[in-house]
């Protein structure tokens, strides 16, 4: 009986699938600093184990291992995987996020970005906390409030997680790239055993631009910052229109 190609790579495929789960945890917790960092570190620990797990899977299969050596060499040059290989216990510490992460705030009109400008979103605070701080500032800063939402737009906040080891790159994007590269390696290994390529399209991934943004209520902003109840104002306008005023 012919052995399924996947059964020869059970350990490495299982660890790779675990990495996939952590990627979605990073997405889901993108606006919550501590859960995001915990998910990121779990991903880093798991992704570091995939090449070693693959080596263990291939110990009794030197022929197949030789076939994928070029892919293994490519993996070793990936910035994230190379960094993990050099540092035994590489983790994203709380302080390292302070160095490079940044934020913006502004308004959207439907799916369209209307106004956006830099705003200090501290790595130690959630996006909700940063937004509350922004609203407090708008109450006393007329210029800042002027850039805020009007009757046609709603407030939104953007944040990006970065660390010094990968300057200018969103940490989630770096993680996805590493996962895809390891997927290509494992896919090559499966083909070496006579199996079909893995599906690396990652259709379940959320749009990075939508992950980075958090949208807030226009109604709540006007009520708490300006003391204006938009629903009540709309009701009054309808009554005036009905009377023909």
Secondary structure, 3 states (H helix, E strand, C coil): CCCCHHHHHHHHHHHHHHHHHHHHHHHHCCCCHHHHHHHHHHHHHHHHHHHHHHHHHCCCCHHHHHHCHHHHHHHHCCHHHHHHHHCCCCCCCHHHHHHHCEEEEEEEECCEEEEEEECCCCCCCCHHHHHHHHHHHHHHCHHHHHCCCCCCCEEEEEEECCCHHHCCCCHHHHHHHHHHHHHHHHHHHHHHCCCCCCCCCCCCCCCHHHHHEEECCHHHHHHHHHCCCHHHHHHHHHHHHHHCC
